[in-house]
């Protein structure tokens, strides 16, 4: 099972929305089964899942931080291919433990200077744990100068998802009633962006990377 932890110390980065949509996109792409793990005390992700008509992706909760590794092992044994873990918007024990069990850390950020400047603490924990990570420019306006500049700045510190996740009212609509943007508009730009995000996330895992065949003269 591949464990993807979505983490950012900055509130308002769209972390929970991104986690929910990534898990749904995994299921829609038939790459699952996927399970969401909600570690945020606000339980926004769990509240969203409880409103869903569909039980996919699944949602699970760890009894405590100390049991998180065991919980993930149980989920892997149960046959889940992906676990997407949502974390609180803070730097503390929860994020450190979650990052410690991650196979990949997804760090969402908005394009504002304040948001970009706040990435340092999250990045320090990820790098100290020796975990692979990617940045995702979230809730932005693709093609604008500020988005382009943000991608350039982020790329100086690590890999950046080539698909900018757009600032769309439909994200708020979908999160209010247990759905995803792709379920509201399967062929829209938002669904396309999320598909590209999933392909980028998959590309960070060796089993999804294309094998190059050595050519002999």
N, C-alpha and C positions, 0 to 999 in steps of 0.2 A: 504494500500500500504506500502511495506517495502522500506525504503530509505537507500541505502548503499552509503556512502561517501568514495571515494578513496582519501586519503590525505597523503602528505609527503612534508616536507619543502625542501627536497633534490631533485634538478633537476637530471634527468637521472635515476630515480628509476623505470621507466617504468610504471608510474602511468596511463597515458592516454591509452597506449596499453592495460593495464590490465583492465581498465574500459570498453573499447570497447569490449574486448573479453569476459568479464564476462556477459555483456548484451546479446551478441550473444549466449553465452552458455545457458543462461536462456531461450531464445527463442527456441533454438534447443532442449532443454530438455522439451519443452512444459510446462514450468512453468510460462510463461508470461501472458499477454503482458508486455514487459519491455520498459522503456523509458530512454534515456540518457539525462542528463542535463549538459551542458558544461559551467562551470564557469571560465575557464582559458582564460584570454585575448588573448592568442596566438591562440585560437580556433582550435587547431589541431584536436580535436575530431570531431568538426562540419565539418571540411574539409574532414576528413575521411568519415563521414556519407554521405556527399554530393556526394561522388563518388560511393556509393553503388547502386547496381541494386535493392536490396531488401529494402523495407521501414521498415522492422523489424530488430532490435529494432527501435522504433521511436526516434526522437531527439527533444528536446525542449530547449528553452532559457528563463531565467528569465529576465525581463526588468531591474531589479536592485536588489541589495542585499536585500533591504527592502521588496521587493515583493516575495522573494523566498518562504517563508512559504505559501503564498497564491497560488503561482504557483504550488507547490507540492500538495496542497489541490485540485486544479483544476484537476491535473493529476490523483489523486486518484479517484475523482468523475467521471472522464472520463473512468475509468475502468482499469487503469494500475495496475498490481500486484507488480511491482518492479520499482523503480527509482534508477539508478546508476549515481552518481554525480561525475564529474571530477573537480578537484580544481587546482589552480595555485601552482607551486613549490615554495612556500614562506609562511612565517608565517605572516598573516595580517588579515584584517577585513573579507575578503572573506572566508578564511578557518575557522575562528572562527564562522561565521554565519552558514556556511555549516555544520560544526561539531555539532553546536547547534541544528540542525533539523534532525540529523542522527538517525536512528534506530541501525545502526552498522557502525563503521568506519573500513575500510580496509587500513592498512598501509603497502605498499610495500617497500621492501628494497633489495639492492644487498648485496652480502656477504662480500664486502670489509670493512676493519676496519673504513675507512673514512665515508662510508655510514651508518654503524651501529652506529657510534658515533654521527651522525647528527640526530638521531631519537628523542633525548631528548626533543626538543622544541615541536615537534608534539605530543608526548606522554603527555607532560604537559598540553596542551590545551584539549586533549581528556579526560584526567583524571579530569581536573578542571570542565569540562562540565558534568562529570558523565556518559559518554557514553561507551557502550560496544565496544570493538575493537578486531581486530585480526591482527597478522603480517603475511605477505606473503613474503617468500624468492623468489625474482624475478630475472629472467635472470641469473640463476646460473647453475652450472653443478652438477646434482644430484649425490650423492654418493661420492663426493670428500671430502677431509678433511676439506677444508675451508667452504663448505656448511654445513657439519655436525656440525662444531664448531659454525657457525652462528646460526643454529637452536637452539643449546644448550644455547647460549647467549640470544637469543630472548626469549626463554621459561622462563627465569628468570624474565621477565618483563610482560609477558602476553601470551595468547594462540597463537600458531603458526600453520598455515595451514600445515597438514602433507604432502601435495603434493608440492614439489619444482617446480616452474615454470622454465623450462629449458631455457638456452641461445640458441635460435634457429634463424637462418637466416630467416626462414619462417615468423617470426613475422614482420620483417621489410618489407618483400615482401607483406604481407597481408595489412599492414597499408598504403602502398603506393598506393593501388588501391581500397580501400573501402571494402576489404574482411577480413575474420578472418582466423586464421590458421586451424580451423576445417572445414571451407568451402574449403580450399585448399587441406587438407588431413584429411578427416573425421575419419579415423581409425588409425591415427598416434599417436605417444607418446604425442605430444602437445595437441591434442584434449582430450586425456585421462587425462592428468594433469588438464586441465581446468574443465573437468567433476568432478574430485575429489575436485577441488576448490569450485565449486558450491555446492556440497554436504556438504562441511565443512561450507560454509557461511549459508546454509539453517539450519544446525544443531545449529546455534547460535540463532535461533528463536524458541520460545516455540511450535508453531503450527506444526513444523516439527520434534520435538523431540518425540522419541518413548515413549508411555505411559506404565509404568510398572504396571502390575496388581498385586495387593497385594494378597499373598497366605495365606490362612487360614488353620490351622491345623484341 
